[in-house]
Amino acid sequence: MNFFYANAANEPVGPLPEEQLHELYRKGTISLDTFVVAEEGSEWKSYRSIKTPIPLFKPETLPSRNRPVIEPQNPSNQLTKKCPFCAELISVDAKKCKHCGEMIDAALRAEEEAKRITAAQAGITCGTVAVTAAHEEEIWTGSPSQLLNIKLYVIWGLVLIATVIAGLIQPVFFILLIGLIIIAMIQCTLAYLNIRKTRYTITTQRVKVTTGIFTMDIQEIELFRVKDTAAHQPFFMRLFKIGMVQLVSGDSKNPNIFLKAIPKPRETRERIRQEVLGLRQKLGVRELDVM
């Protein structure tokens, strides 16, 4: 069976026969923590999980052909044992080898292996392609247009103008005008900050929406999960060359994301579509509709 392994740059190398893979371990080119995958497989695992490697004996510790090998006796009160990975002597109570750093305790080794696999999911993905956060590049970032609040601003403007006119007729309305001005300032300020604190970020791997004035909320969709895109420009927004982009994904928690009142919505939607197709091809992801 042939294998690929991930080098220091997180790039796949191979395919190599299994014996050659063991030879690389004996030479120190790869370690027990190096991730490998079978040529026909898709799941990356550590080299340790493929096969228990041959211990790295030092030349001076190898037995001579001209004299018999005398194994030390194992008294009931022995204080040391051999590490199963590097063959060095360690304490019988040791849970981790002080020479090679490997976990001796089976439970701790399984826990450490689970952590390695979880951490590696962001670094090595499907097939033989390595995708890491280092490859993520920002395409566009910005906030919605304040034109989303134009309706609120116009309504409050008309209300205040009407109150001023009424105050000219009946001065008692000027007292009401003061209260309305305070309410209008508070509501318009909150509406302005709500738009100002909304941030859209589009990268080569995901789309993120950050909202909140006092409490921050982050909603994001991985691009390879995006199933469809749409752009919408009402007549009023077209006058100002802005619009809305909708992303539909297969993520049940975040099925839709709306990018409201952003510039060049059609160009942005097309760029996202191209990035989705490219990322899916790179990861070998295919969409499957279940009826």
Rosetta blueprint (number, residue, H / E / L):
1 M L
2 N E
3 F E
4 F E
5 Y E
6 A E
7 N L
8 A L
9 A L
10 N L
11 E L
12 P E
13 V E
14 G E
15 P E
16 L E
17 P E
18 E H
19 E H
20 Q H
21 L H
22 H H
23 E H
24 L H
25 Y H
26 R H
27 K H
28 G L
29 T L
30 I L
31 S L
32 L L
33 D L
34 T L
35 F E
36 V E
37 V E
38 A E
39 E L
40 E L
41 G L
42 S L
43 E L
44 W L
45 K E
46 S E
47 Y H
48 R H
49 S H
50 I H
51 K L
52 T L
53 P L
54 I L
55 P L
56 L L
57 F L
58 K L
59 P H
60 E H
61 T H
62 L L
63 P L
64 S L
65 R L
66 N L
67 R L
68 P L
69 V L
70 I L
71 E L
72 P L
73 Q L
74 N L
75 P L
76 S L
77 N L
78 Q L
79 L L
80 T E
81 K E
82 K E
83 C L
84 P L
85 F L
86 C L
87 A L
88 E L
89 L E
90 I E
91 S E
92 V L
93 D L
94 A L
95 K L
96 K E
97 C L
98 K L
99 H L
100 C L
101 G L
102 E L
103 M E
104 I L
105 D L
106 A H
107 A H
108 L H
109 R H
110 A H
111 E H
112 E H
113 E H
114 A H
115 K H
116 R H
117 I H
118 T H
119 A H
120 A H
121 Q L
122 A L
123 G L
124 I L
125 T L
126 C L
127 G L
128 T L
129 V L
130 A L
131 V L
132 T L
133 A H
134 A H
135 H H
136 E L
137 E L
138 E E
139 I E
140 W E
141 T E
142 G E
143 S L
144 P L
145 S L
146 Q H
147 L H
148 L H
149 N H
150 I H
151 K H
152 L H
153 Y H
154 V H
155 I H
156 W H
157 G H
158 L H
159 V H
160 L H
161 I H
162 A H
163 T H
164 V H
165 I H
166 A H
167 G H
168 L H
169 I H
170 Q L
171 P L
172 V L
173 F H
174 F H
175 I H
176 L H
177 L H
178 I H
179 G H
180 L H
181 I H
182 I H
183 I H
184 A H
185 M H
186 I H
187 Q H
188 C H
189 T H
190 L H
191 A H
192 Y H
193 L H
194 N H
195 I H
196 R H
197 K L
198 T L
199 R E
200 Y E
201 T E
202 I E
203 T E
204 T L
205 Q L
206 R E
207 V E
208 K E
209 V E
210 T E
211 T E
212 G L
213 I L
214 F L
215 T L
216 M L
217 D E
218 I E
219 Q E
220 E E
221 I E
222 E E
223 L H
224 F H
225 R H
226 V E
227 K E
228 D E
229 T E
230 A E
231 A E
232 H E
233 Q L
234 P L
235 F H
236 F H
237 M H
238 R H
239 L H
240 F L
241 K L
242 I E
243 G E
244 M E
245 V E
246 Q E
247 L E
248 V E
249 S E
250 G L
251 D L
252 S L
253 K L
254 N L
255 P L
256 N E
257 I E
258 F E
259 L E
260 K E
261 A E
262 I E
263 P E
264 K L
265 P H
266 R H
267 E H
268 T H
269 R H
270 E H
271 R H
272 I H
273 R H
274 Q H
275 E H
276 V H
277 L H
278 G H
279 L H
280 R H
281 Q H
282 K H
283 L H
284 G L
285 V L
286 R L
287 E L
288 L L
289 D L
290 V L
291 M L
